[in-house]
Amino acid sequence: MLRISRWVTWAVRANSGCWRATSAASNCSTCWETQSRFPNRAAAGKRVGAVKGFLKNVELAAGGLPLRSMPNWLWQIIGWLMPNGPRGLKFARACVEMNAMETVLHLRRQYPQRVKNAVPANIWALVKPYGIESEHDERP
């Protein structure tokens, strides 16, 4: 949860110009309200595809399957071919959703007995659109 609040704090600070320390709850509400106040800096790109791709990679890595790397000379070409990802607030939201997914998947795999106490209800709401549902014994 600490990682998520750091990302939300960064998103609020970057988009609203507010550099004071506030609580994570107010940061969440401010982050989602900032989009209407600053439409030119609010968001660009699509985050759903990036988050779903991240989910697939985390599931593969968590299962122990080796991830193949590419040669160093190929990175420049692939980087040019790849589409641009989310920017602005969509990038911040994508990061929050990715960290939430990573938290749920990691706890389910490593510490299933701790999921109920370690994952709050707002995290389940964030990961639900991506197909991660809570079991009956995982809800707080």
Summary of the structure (lengths in Angstrom):
residues: 140
radius of gyration: 16.9
end to end distance: 14.6
largest distance: 48.4
contacts: 360
relative contact order: 0.15
helix: 66%
strand: 3%
